[in-house]
Amino acid sequence: MKKVLLLATVALSCMQSSFAQHFKNGFGAGISVEDAQYMDTKVNFTFTYSPALFFAEQENTSFSVGIPISFGVNGGYSSDAYDGYYYNSTSSIGFMLDIPVILNFNYGAGAVKGGHKKWGFFAGAGYGYHLSTDEYSNYYDDNGNYKTSDNSTLGVTGNAGFRIGMGHRRRHNLEIKFTYMKGLTSYRPNVYGVNCIFNL
């Protein structure tokens, strides 16, 4: 048993030295817009924690696997109508959660450990989970049938953006990121986003 544990430890260490060149994380904020058929468009104000593992580093390039987790809030409004007159108007606060796994190609600022570039860019794709909650997620389809959405979906996602080196030695960077996710399950939303993240 001890030999198996020792071999596993050595294997993990070898994998880490081969692939996990360095780890970075960042914090930021942004806006996301969610659009789905039969539902009103939602605008979320988001906060993001963005950890990433960088590997296959060359002079100015690298690949990275990241899980940029975003949590957001939005305001909702609903009013029922009867014979052209409105009644029972209410408002609510909804929440949003995004958990994607992204493989990125990185160039320039922020791409390699100890890099000193002023500018850089990145682009990548992956797969993610999206959750959106509010009180008004039920709707009528084109045939007049009452539907209930569970407000969560899995789907493909992509991002692209640029980074600006910060500080005297540019050890940190400011990242402007544009994202898109297409939900493939449940209510199949389109989720667009823009984030500003400071990477440590």
Disulfide bonds with the S-S distance in Angstrom:
none
